[in-house]
């Protein structure tokens, strides 16, 4: 390793992407940045009322089908993502599978069902549903440090 290489890699991997993100947020007198601030304020307000409800699992052959109830309070359903999460095995990376919103729950304002398929190579009990904030261009958890686990 040389200092030149380390500085170049750090510049390419960190400084330049952050500078590009800043420029995107500053366009049009900071409209995108203001939009992000509004989103964060909304998430701060709504987050305490959000919850992850019951999860059901069906195993059919080589796949698990997960369905989970999520209650988003008055938040925009696009302002958060629901994932299935499983710890990595034998030092591997964790598994993160985005769940798809499949329907609105009857009689539950802000309640939705989310679904995802996962390979049955691992037990269904390895997976947990979680809710994380989402907004285009926002680094989660750096800029929105919320995670709501099923529990």
VMD Tcl script that builds the backbone (N, CA, C; Angstrom):
set m [mol new atoms 453]
animate dup $m
set s [atomselect $m all]
$s set {name element resname resid chain x y z} {
  {N N UNK 1 A 0.837 -1.189 0.000}
  {CA C UNK 1 A 0.000 0.000 0.000}
  {C C UNK 1 A 0.874 1.243 0.000}
  {N N UNK 2 A 0.400 2.237 -0.693}
  {CA C UNK 2 A 1.076 3.525 -0.664}
  {C C UNK 2 A 0.062 4.571 -0.224}
  {N N UNK 3 A 0.580 5.683 0.250}
  {CA C UNK 3 A -0.294 6.775 0.676}
  {C C UNK 3 A -1.102 7.303 -0.512}
  {N N UNK 4 A -0.471 7.356 -1.697}
  {CA C UNK 4 A -1.188 7.825 -2.894}
  {C C UNK 4 A -2.398 6.941 -3.184}
  {N N UNK 5 A -2.187 5.644 -3.128}
  {CA C UNK 5 A -3.280 4.710 -3.397}
  {C C UNK 5 A -4.390 4.860 -2.355}
  {N N UNK 6 A -4.031 4.961 -1.093}
  {CA C UNK 6 A -5.026 5.091 -0.025}
  {C C UNK 6 A -5.841 6.368 -0.191}
  {N N UNK 7 A -5.164 7.465 -0.500}
  {CA C UNK 7 A -5.864 8.738 -0.699}
  {C C UNK 7 A -6.773 8.661 -1.922}
  {N N UNK 8 A -6.283 8.067 -3.020}
  {CA C UNK 8 A -7.083 7.938 -4.233}
  {C C UNK 8 A -8.334 7.085 -3.967}
  {N N UNK 9 A -8.164 5.934 -3.307}
  {CA C UNK 9 A -9.309 5.063 -3.010}
  {C C UNK 9 A -10.313 5.768 -2.097}
  {N N UNK 10 A -9.834 6.458 -1.090}
  {CA C UNK 10 A -10.730 7.165 -0.173}
  {C C UNK 10 A -11.487 8.266 -0.912}
  {N N UNK 11 A -10.776 8.986 -1.774}
  {CA C UNK 11 A -11.406 10.052 -2.559}
  {C C UNK 11 A -12.477 9.472 -3.479}
  {N N UNK 12 A -12.145 8.380 -4.190}
  {CA C UNK 12 A -13.096 7.776 -5.132}
  {C C UNK 12 A -14.291 7.146 -4.427}
  {N N UNK 13 A -14.061 6.525 -3.278}
  {CA C UNK 13 A -15.128 5.783 -2.596}
  {C C UNK 13 A -15.962 6.639 -1.648}
  {N N UNK 14 A -15.407 7.756 -1.174}
  {CA C UNK 14 A -16.120 8.529 -0.167}
  {C C UNK 14 A -16.357 9.989 -0.569}
  {N N UNK 15 A -15.288 10.723 -0.850}
  {CA C UNK 15 A -15.435 12.152 -1.128}
  {C C UNK 15 A -16.247 12.424 -2.395}
  {N N UNK 16 A -15.907 11.781 -3.494}
  {CA C UNK 16 A -16.599 12.065 -4.748}
  {C C UNK 16 A -18.089 11.688 -4.704}
  {N N UNK 17 A -18.458 10.507 -4.190}
  {CA C UNK 17 A -19.900 10.212 -4.092}
  {C C UNK 17 A -20.646 11.187 -3.181}
  {N N UNK 18 A -20.048 11.602 -2.084}
  {CA C UNK 18 A -20.725 12.553 -1.186}
  {C C UNK 18 A -20.831 13.927 -1.830}
  {N N UNK 19 A -19.812 14.326 -2.591}
  {CA C UNK 19 A -19.873 15.613 -3.291}
  {C C UNK 19 A -20.980 15.575 -4.353}
  {N N UNK 20 A -21.110 14.456 -5.060}
  {CA C UNK 20 A -22.180 14.316 -6.055}
  {C C UNK 20 A -23.546 14.360 -5.374}
  {N N UNK 21 A -23.683 13.704 -4.233}
  {CA C UNK 21 A -24.954 13.716 -3.492}
  {C C UNK 21 A -25.284 15.136 -3.034}
  {N N UNK 22 A -24.287 15.878 -2.586}
  {CA C UNK 22 A -24.509 17.265 -2.175}
  {C C UNK 22 A -25.011 18.099 -3.357}
  {N N UNK 23 A -24.359 17.942 -4.513}
  {CA C UNK 23 A -24.775 18.711 -5.687}
  {C C UNK 23 A -26.218 18.389 -6.064}
  {N N UNK 24 A -26.602 17.108 -5.987}
  {CA C UNK 24 A -27.986 16.718 -6.301}
  {C C UNK 24 A -28.969 17.373 -5.322}
  {N N UNK 25 A -28.603 17.449 -4.060}
  {CA C UNK 25 A -29.492 18.035 -3.057}
  {C C UNK 25 A -29.558 19.556 -3.155}
  {N N UNK 26 A -28.522 20.164 -3.698}
  {CA C UNK 26 A -28.462 21.632 -3.764}
  {C C UNK 26 A -29.154 22.207 -4.999}
  {N N UNK 27 A -29.439 21.373 -5.995}
  {CA C UNK 27 A -30.073 21.850 -7.225}
  {C C UNK 27 A -31.422 22.498 -6.906}
  {N N UNK 28 A -31.785 23.494 -7.686}
  {CA C UNK 28 A -33.067 24.174 -7.554}
  {C C UNK 28 A -33.250 24.750 -6.147}
  {N N UNK 29 A -32.207 25.440 -5.717}
  {CA C UNK 29 A -32.212 26.092 -4.398}
  {C C UNK 29 A -32.443 25.110 -3.250}
  {N N UNK 30 A -31.940 23.895 -3.425}
  {CA C UNK 30 A -32.004 22.915 -2.341}
  {C C UNK 30 A -33.335 22.199 -2.214}
  {N N UNK 31 A -34.128 22.140 -3.289}
  {CA C UNK 31 A -35.455 21.513 -3.223}
  {C C UNK 31 A -35.364 20.054 -2.781}
  {N N UNK 32 A -34.410 19.304 -3.315}
  {CA C UNK 32 A -34.271 17.893 -2.925}
  {C C UNK 32 A -33.868 17.782 -1.460}
  {N N UNK 33 A -32.977 18.646 -1.022}
  {CA C UNK 33 A -32.572 18.650 0.388}
  {C C UNK 33 A -33.741 18.978 1.301}
  {N N UNK 34 A -34.556 19.934 0.912}
  {CA C UNK 34 A -35.747 20.302 1.703}
  {C C UNK 34 A -36.734 19.141 1.761}
  {N N UNK 35 A -36.872 18.435 0.642}
  {CA C UNK 35 A -37.745 17.274 0.585}
  {C C UNK 35 A -37.268 16.198 1.571}
  {N N UNK 36 A -35.967 15.995 1.651}
  {CA C UNK 36 A -35.405 15.016 2.581}
  {C C UNK 36 A -35.646 15.454 4.024}
  {N N UNK 37 A -35.466 16.731 4.297}
  {CA C UNK 37 A -35.711 17.235 5.657}
  {C C UNK 37 A -37.181 17.034 6.032}
  {N N UNK 38 A -38.086 17.330 5.111}
  {CA C UNK 38 A -39.518 17.118 5.368}
  {C C UNK 38 A -39.812 15.646 5.634}
  {N N UNK 39 A -39.219 14.760 4.843}
  {CA C UNK 39 A -39.389 13.317 5.034}
  {C C UNK 39 A -38.879 12.883 6.408}
  {N N UNK 40 A -37.697 13.355 6.772}
  {CA C UNK 40 A -37.136 12.983 8.085}
  {C C UNK 40 A -38.027 13.469 9.218}
  {N N UNK 41 A -38.555 14.696 9.121}
  {CA C UNK 41 A -39.451 15.215 10.157}
  {C C UNK 41 A -40.718 14.367 10.246}
  {N N UNK 42 A -41.250 13.969 9.098}
  {CA C UNK 42 A -42.433 13.112 9.081}
  {C C UNK 42 A -42.126 11.761 9.724}
  {N N UNK 43 A -40.967 11.204 9.405}
  {CA C UNK 43 A -40.588 9.899 9.975}
  {C C UNK 43 A -40.400 10.011 11.491}
  {N N UNK 44 A -39.806 11.081 11.956}
  {CA C UNK 44 A -39.635 11.279 13.402}
  {C C UNK 44 A -40.984 11.337 14.102}
  {N N UNK 45 A -41.953 11.968 13.453}
  {CA C UNK 45 A -43.287 12.103 14.035}
  {C C UNK 45 A -44.028 10.768 14.028}
  {N N UNK 46 A -43.987 10.049 12.918}
  {CA C UNK 46 A -44.773 8.827 12.747}
  {C C UNK 46 A -44.117 7.567 13.297}
  {N N UNK 47 A -42.784 7.551 13.385}
  {CA C UNK 47 A -42.066 6.332 13.750}
  {C C UNK 47 A -42.541 5.704 15.072}
  {N N UNK 48 A -42.758 6.474 16.121}
  {CA C UNK 48 A -43.175 5.849 17.387}
  {C C UNK 48 A -44.494 5.080 17.298}
  {N N UNK 49 A -45.358 5.426 16.348}
  {CA C UNK 49 A -46.648 4.748 16.217}
  {C C UNK 49 A -46.595 3.551 15.262}
  {N N UNK 50 A -45.499 3.369 14.573}
  {CA C UNK 50 A -45.376 2.254 13.627}
  {C C UNK 50 A -45.076 0.967 14.379}
  {N N UNK 51 A -45.510 -0.151 13.778}
  {CA C UNK 51 A -45.182 -1.443 14.384}
  {C C UNK 51 A -45.248 -2.545 13.351}
  {N N UNK 52 A -44.523 -3.602 13.648}
  {CA C UNK 52 A -44.538 -4.803 12.827}
  {C C UNK 52 A -45.390 -5.818 13.575}
  {N N UNK 53 A -46.428 -6.309 12.923}
  {CA C UNK 53 A -47.371 -7.228 13.559}
  {C C UNK 53 A -47.006 -8.680 13.334}
  {N N UNK 54 A -48.033 -9.480 13.225}
  {CA C UNK 54 A -47.890 -10.926 13.115}
  {C C UNK 54 A -47.260 -11.328 11.781}
  {N N UNK 55 A -46.412 -12.371 11.835}
  {CA C UNK 55 A -45.822 -12.916 10.620}
  {C C UNK 55 A -46.263 -14.363 10.476}
  {N N UNK 56 A -46.652 -14.714 9.249}
  {CA C UNK 56 A -47.030 -16.084 8.928}
  {C C UNK 56 A -46.048 -16.626 7.903}
  {N N UNK 57 A -45.753 -17.940 8.009}
  {CA C UNK 57 A -44.815 -18.567 7.086}
  {C C UNK 57 A -45.421 -19.866 6.571}
  {N N UNK 58 A -45.326 -20.059 5.274}
  {CA C UNK 58 A -45.696 -21.330 4.645}
  {C C UNK 58 A -44.464 -21.828 3.904}
  {N N UNK 59 A -44.137 -23.095 4.083}
  {CA C UNK 59 A -43.007 -23.675 3.374}
  {C C UNK 59 A -43.542 -24.641 2.330}
  {N N UNK 60 A -43.163 -24.398 1.090}
  {CA C UNK 60 A -43.572 -25.245 -0.032}
  {C C UNK 60 A -42.322 -25.668 -0.782}
  {N N UNK 61 A -41.884 -26.880 -0.545}
  {CA C UNK 61 A -40.703 -27.375 -1.242}
  {C C UNK 61 A -39.457 -26.598 -0.879}
  {N N UNK 62 A -38.904 -25.907 -1.869}
  {CA C UNK 62 A -37.623 -25.232 -1.695}
  {C C UNK 62 A -37.747 -23.777 -1.262}
  {N N UNK 63 A -38.985 -23.313 -0.951}
  {CA C UNK 63 A -39.146 -21.904 -0.601}
  {C C UNK 63 A -40.053 -21.718 0.608}
  {N N UNK 64 A -39.728 -20.660 1.360}
  {CA C UNK 64 A -40.603 -20.183 2.423}
  {C C UNK 64 A -41.341 -18.972 1.865}
  {N N UNK 65 A -42.642 -18.893 2.124}
  {CA C UNK 65 A -43.410 -17.702 1.799}
  {C C UNK 65 A -43.738 -17.016 3.114}
  {N N UNK 66 A -43.208 -15.801 3.277}
  {CA C UNK 66 A -43.437 -15.006 4.480}
  {C C UNK 66 A -44.484 -13.946 4.181}
  {N N UNK 67 A -45.385 -13.737 5.118}
  {CA C UNK 67 A -46.328 -12.627 5.037}
  {C C UNK 67 A -46.373 -11.978 6.407}
  {N N UNK 68 A -46.221 -10.659 6.431}
  {CA C UNK 68 A -46.175 -9.940 7.696}
  {C C UNK 68 A -47.101 -8.724 7.635}
  {N N UNK 69 A -47.737 -8.439 8.769}
  {CA C UNK 69 A -48.569 -7.249 8.895}
  {C C UNK 69 A -47.699 -6.105 9.397}
  {N N UNK 70 A -47.846 -4.945 8.765}
  {CA C UNK 70 A -47.079 -3.762 9.151}
  {C C UNK 70 A -48.047 -2.597 9.285}
  {N N UNK 71 A -47.889 -1.848 10.358}
  {CA C UNK 71 A -48.758 -0.707 10.633}
  {C C UNK 71 A -47.906 0.560 10.589}
  {N N UNK 72 A -48.197 1.410 9.591}
  {CA C UNK 72 A -47.365 2.582 9.315}
  {C C UNK 72 A -47.938 3.887 9.852}
  {N N UNK 73 A -48.958 3.810 10.677}
  {CA C UNK 73 A -49.594 5.005 11.205}
  {C C UNK 73 A -50.067 5.853 10.025}
  {N N UNK 74 A -49.781 7.134 10.013}
  {CA C UNK 74 A -50.191 8.013 8.917}
  {C C UNK 74 A -49.080 8.256 7.904}
  {N N UNK 75 A -47.987 7.510 8.014}
  {CA C UNK 75 A -46.847 7.710 7.106}
  {C C UNK 75 A -47.180 7.210 5.703}
  {N N UNK 76 A -46.559 7.829 4.738}
  {CA C UNK 76 A -46.644 7.386 3.354}
  {C C UNK 76 A -46.041 5.976 3.290}
  {N N UNK 77 A -46.732 5.001 2.712}
  {CA C UNK 77 A -46.186 3.642 2.653}
  {C C UNK 77 A -44.873 3.545 1.882}
  {N N UNK 78 A -44.575 4.541 1.049}
  {CA C UNK 78 A -43.313 4.528 0.310}
  {C C UNK 78 A -42.164 5.123 1.121}
  {N N UNK 79 A -42.445 5.605 2.323}
  {CA C UNK 79 A -41.424 6.238 3.158}
  {C C UNK 79 A -40.666 5.233 4.017}
  {N N UNK 80 A -41.010 3.951 3.876}
  {CA C UNK 80 A -40.330 2.912 4.650}
  {C C UNK 80 A -40.302 1.634 3.817}
  {N N UNK 81 A -39.357 0.777 4.136}
  {CA C UNK 81 A -39.234 -0.532 3.483}
  {C C UNK 81 A -39.359 -1.607 4.540}
  {N N UNK 82 A -39.924 -2.722 4.134}
  {CA C UNK 82 A -40.012 -3.887 5.009}
  {C C UNK 82 A -39.066 -4.934 4.436}
  {N N UNK 83 A -38.238 -5.500 5.301}
  {CA C UNK 83 A -37.258 -6.504 4.886}
  {C C UNK 83 A -37.380 -7.750 5.747}
  {N N UNK 84 A -36.972 -8.868 5.163}
  {CA C UNK 84 A -36.679 -10.069 5.940}
  {C C UNK 84 A -35.184 -10.026 6.181}
  {N N UNK 85 A -34.785 -10.310 7.389}
  {CA C UNK 85 A -33.372 -10.236 7.746}
  {C C UNK 85 A -32.966 -11.547 8.417}
  {N N UNK 86 A -31.805 -12.054 8.046}
  {CA C UNK 86 A -31.224 -13.222 8.711}
  {C C UNK 86 A -29.732 -12.981 8.865}
  {N N UNK 87 A -29.202 -13.310 10.034}
  {CA C UNK 87 A -27.762 -13.164 10.263}
  {C C UNK 87 A -26.989 -14.008 9.263}
  {N N UNK 88 A -25.768 -13.581 8.955}
  {CA C UNK 88 A -24.903 -14.344 8.070}
  {C C UNK 88 A -24.508 -15.668 8.714}
  {N N UNK 89 A -24.174 -16.626 7.881}
  {CA C UNK 89 A -23.771 -17.942 8.350}
  {C C UNK 89 A -22.283 -18.125 8.078}
  {N N UNK 90 A -21.567 -18.657 9.056}
  {CA C UNK 90 A -20.131 -18.953 8.916}
  {C C UNK 90 A -19.344 -17.746 8.431}
  {N N UNK 91 A -19.612 -16.593 9.015}
  {CA C UNK 91 A -18.879 -15.381 8.665}
  {C C UNK 91 A -19.360 -14.707 7.399}
  {N N UNK 92 A -20.420 -15.229 6.781}
  {CA C UNK 92 A -20.952 -14.627 5.553}
  {C C UNK 92 A -21.769 -13.386 5.849}
  {N N UNK 93 A -22.139 -12.712 4.801}
  {CA C UNK 93 A -22.956 -11.505 4.919}
  {C C UNK 93 A -24.364 -11.847 5.379}
  {N N UNK 94 A -25.018 -10.924 6.065}
  {CA C UNK 94 A -26.415 -11.160 6.428}
  {C C UNK 94 A -27.289 -11.180 5.180}
  {N N UNK 95 A -28.439 -11.814 5.302}
  {CA C UNK 95 A -29.412 -11.862 4.209}
  {C C UNK 95 A -30.438 -10.762 4.448}
  {N N UNK 96 A -30.660 -9.944 3.441}
  {CA C UNK 96 A -31.667 -8.877 3.497}
  {C C UNK 96 A -32.521 -9.007 2.249}
  {N N UNK 97 A -33.784 -9.359 2.445}
  {CA C UNK 97 A -34.711 -9.512 1.328}
  {C C UNK 97 A -35.821 -8.483 1.466}
  {N N UNK 98 A -35.952 -7.604 0.480}
  {CA C UNK 98 A -37.022 -6.615 0.536}
  {C C UNK 98 A -38.362 -7.316 0.337}
  {N N UNK 99 A -39.326 -6.986 1.180}
  {CA C UNK 99 A -40.658 -7.550 1.073}
  {C C UNK 99 A -41.519 -6.618 0.218}
  {N N UNK 100 A -42.478 -7.198 -0.485}
  {CA C UNK 100 A -43.351 -6.436 -1.369}
  {C C UNK 100 A -44.699 -6.204 -0.698}
  {N N UNK 101 A -45.170 -4.973 -0.773}
  {CA C UNK 101 A -46.494 -4.660 -0.223}
  {C C UNK 101 A -47.527 -5.352 -1.104}
  {N N UNK 102 A -48.345 -6.232 -0.506}
  {CA C UNK 102 A -49.286 -7.018 -1.298}
  {C C UNK 102 A -50.724 -6.547 -1.164}
  {N N UNK 103 A -51.088 -5.967 -0.021}
  {CA C UNK 103 A -52.468 -5.502 0.152}
  {C C UNK 103 A -52.569 -4.588 1.361}
  {N N UNK 104 A -53.657 -3.837 1.393}
  {CA C UNK 104 A -53.953 -3.033 2.574}
  {C C UNK 104 A -54.819 -3.884 3.490}
  {N N UNK 105 A -54.561 -3.804 4.790}
  {CA C UNK 105 A -55.323 -4.586 5.749}
  {C C UNK 105 A -56.694 -3.956 5.956}
  {N N UNK 106 A -57.727 -4.779 5.935}
  {CA C UNK 106 A -59.096 -4.314 6.113}
  {C C UNK 106 A -59.289 -3.786 7.525}
  {N N UNK 107 A -59.840 -2.593 7.626}
  {CA C UNK 107 A -60.157 -2.006 8.920}
  {C C UNK 107 A -58.972 -1.480 9.699}
  {N N UNK 108 A -57.810 -1.408 9.071}
  {CA C UNK 108 A -56.613 -0.922 9.768}
  {C C UNK 108 A -56.012 0.227 8.970}
  {N N UNK 109 A -56.250 1.442 9.412}
  {CA C UNK 109 A -55.682 2.597 8.746}
  {C C UNK 109 A -54.153 2.516 8.821}
  {N N UNK 110 A -53.522 2.589 7.685}
  {CA C UNK 110 A -52.060 2.505 7.655}
  {C C UNK 110 A -51.530 1.091 7.817}
  {N N UNK 111 A -52.415 0.085 7.748}
  {CA C UNK 111 A -51.985 -1.304 7.898}
  {C C UNK 111 A -51.871 -1.983 6.544}
  {N N UNK 112 A -50.772 -2.698 6.336}
  {CA C UNK 112 A -50.510 -3.356 5.061}
  {C C UNK 112 A -49.937 -4.745 5.306}
  {N N UNK 113 A -50.183 -5.623 4.332}
  {CA C UNK 113 A -49.546 -6.942 4.326}
  {C C UNK 113 A -48.375 -6.882 3.356}
  {N N UNK 114 A -47.266 -7.451 3.761}
  {CA C UNK 114 A -46.068 -7.535 2.930}
  {C C UNK 114 A -45.700 -9.002 2.768}
  {N N UNK 115 A -45.154 -9.351 1.596}
  {CA C UNK 115 A -44.804 -10.740 1.310}
  {C C UNK 115 A -43.401 -10.822 0.722}
  {N N UNK 116 A -42.778 -11.982 0.950}
  {CA C UNK 116 A -41.478 -12.268 0.335}
  {C C UNK 116 A -41.252 -13.765 0.322}
  {N N UNK 117 A -40.496 -14.203 -0.670}
  {CA C UNK 117 A -40.063 -15.593 -0.762}
  {C C UNK 117 A -38.601 -15.664 -0.350}
  {N N UNK 118 A -38.266 -16.720 0.390}
  {CA C UNK 118 A -36.873 -16.958 0.781}
  {C C UNK 118 A -36.572 -18.428 0.554}
  {N N UNK 119 A -35.348 -18.754 0.171}
  {CA C UNK 119 A -35.013 -20.161 -0.035}
  {C C UNK 119 A -35.143 -20.943 1.272}
  {N N UNK 120 A -35.622 -22.165 1.163}
  {CA C UNK 120 A -35.799 -23.019 2.341}
  {C C UNK 120 A -34.511 -23.753 2.707}
  {N N UNK 121 A -33.382 -23.246 2.211}
  {CA C UNK 121 A -32.096 -23.830 2.591}
  {C C UNK 121 A -31.742 -23.477 4.029}
  {N N UNK 122 A -32.445 -22.503 4.579}
  {CA C UNK 122 A -32.303 -22.115 5.985}
  {C C UNK 122 A -33.660 -22.257 6.637}
  {N N UNK 123 A -33.686 -22.528 7.936}
  {CA C UNK 123 A -34.977 -22.603 8.623}
  {C C UNK 123 A -35.685 -21.250 8.601}
  {N N UNK 124 A -37.011 -21.276 8.536}
  {CA C UNK 124 A -37.803 -20.043 8.537}
  {C C UNK 124 A -37.546 -19.241 9.796}
  {N N UNK 125 A -37.209 -19.901 10.879}
  {CA C UNK 125 A -36.963 -19.206 12.150}
  {C C UNK 125 A -35.703 -18.352 12.122}
  {N N UNK 126 A -34.860 -18.511 11.107}
  {CA C UNK 126 A -33.667 -17.664 10.974}
  {C C UNK 126 A -34.035 -16.237 10.551}
  {N N UNK 127 A -35.225 -16.048 9.995}
  {CA C UNK 127 A -35.622 -14.772 9.418}
  {C C UNK 127 A -36.492 -13.969 10.376}
  {N N UNK 128 A -36.259 -12.672 10.383}
  {CA C UNK 128 A -37.052 -11.731 11.163}
  {C C UNK 128 A -37.436 -10.574 10.247}
  {N N UNK 129 A -38.665 -10.108 10.391}
  {CA C UNK 129 A -39.093 -8.940 9.602}
  {C C UNK 129 A -38.643 -7.671 10.320}
  {N N UNK 130 A -38.308 -6.666 9.535}
  {CA C UNK 130 A -37.942 -5.372 10.103}
  {C C UNK 130 A -38.405 -4.264 9.174}
  {N N UNK 131 A -38.634 -3.116 9.758}
  {CA C UNK 131 A -39.069 -1.923 9.053}
  {C C UNK 131 A -37.930 -0.912 9.119}
  {N N UNK 132 A -37.559 -0.357 7.966}
  {CA C UNK 132 A -36.497 0.639 7.925}
  {C C UNK 132 A -36.979 1.845 7.122}
  {N N UNK 133 A -36.518 3.034 7.462}
  {CA C UNK 133 A -36.895 4.226 6.694}
  {C C UNK 133 A -36.365 4.118 5.269}
  {N N UNK 134 A -37.045 4.764 4.331}
  {CA C UNK 134 A -36.580 4.772 2.952}
  {C C UNK 134 A -36.925 6.098 2.281}
  {N N UNK 135 A -35.934 6.643 1.612}
  {CA C UNK 135 A -36.123 7.817 0.754}
  {C C UNK 135 A -34.979 7.803 -0.247}
  {N N UNK 136 A -35.282 8.043 -1.501}
  {CA C UNK 136 A -34.252 8.065 -2.534}
  {C C UNK 136 A -33.144 9.033 -2.151}
  {N N UNK 137 A -31.912 8.566 -2.238}
  {CA C UNK 137 A -30.763 9.420 -1.976}
  {C C UNK 137 A -30.377 9.573 -0.518}
  {N N UNK 138 A -31.084 8.909 0.389}
  {CA C UNK 138 A -30.763 9.009 1.812}
  {C C UNK 138 A -29.978 7.767 2.233}
  {N N UNK 139 A -28.897 7.975 2.939}
  {CA C UNK 139 A -28.063 6.875 3.431}
  {C C UNK 139 A -28.619 6.395 4.770}
  {N N UNK 140 A -29.231 5.215 4.749}
  {CA C UNK 140 A -29.770 4.609 5.974}
  {C C UNK 140 A -28.763 3.568 6.428}
  {N N UNK 141 A -28.354 3.534 7.647}
  {CA C UNK 141 A -28.869 4.228 8.808}
  {C C UNK 141 A -28.149 5.540 9.136}
  {N N UNK 142 A -27.189 5.963 8.325}
  {CA C UNK 142 A -26.422 7.167 8.626}
  {C C UNK 142 A -27.311 8.394 8.806}
  {N N UNK 143 A -28.255 8.609 7.901}
  {CA C UNK 143 A -29.091 9.808 7.952}
  {C C UNK 143 A -30.480 9.567 8.537}
  {N N UNK 144 A -30.830 8.332 8.769}
  {CA C UNK 144 A -32.132 7.988 9.352}
  {C C UNK 144 A -31.932 6.703 10.148}
  {N N UNK 145 A -31.578 6.868 11.388}
  {CA C UNK 145 A -31.112 5.739 12.197}
  {C C UNK 145 A -32.234 5.017 12.941}
  {N N UNK 146 A -33.251 4.616 12.214}
  {CA C UNK 146 A -34.339 3.856 12.818}
  {C C UNK 146 A -34.380 2.458 12.205}
  {N N UNK 147 A -34.607 1.475 13.023}
  {CA C UNK 147 A -34.945 0.129 12.580}
  {C C UNK 147 A -35.963 -0.390 13.571}
  {N N UNK 148 A -37.067 -0.887 13.059}
  {CA C UNK 148 A -38.111 -1.432 13.905}
  {C C UNK 148 A -38.205 -2.927 13.617}
  {N N UNK 149 A -37.863 -3.735 14.621}
  {CA C UNK 149 A -37.833 -5.186 14.462}
  {C C UNK 149 A -39.159 -5.794 14.860}
  {N N UNK 150 A -39.505 -6.874 14.179}
  {CA C UNK 150 A -40.677 -7.633 14.566}
  {C C UNK 150 A -40.432 -8.167 15.970}
  {N N UNK 151 A -41.422 -8.098 16.784}
  {CA C UNK 151 A -41.138 -8.594 18.120}
  {C C UNK 151 A -42.342 -8.673 18.928}
}
mol reanalyze $m
mol bondsrecalc $m
mol representation Tube
mol addrep $m
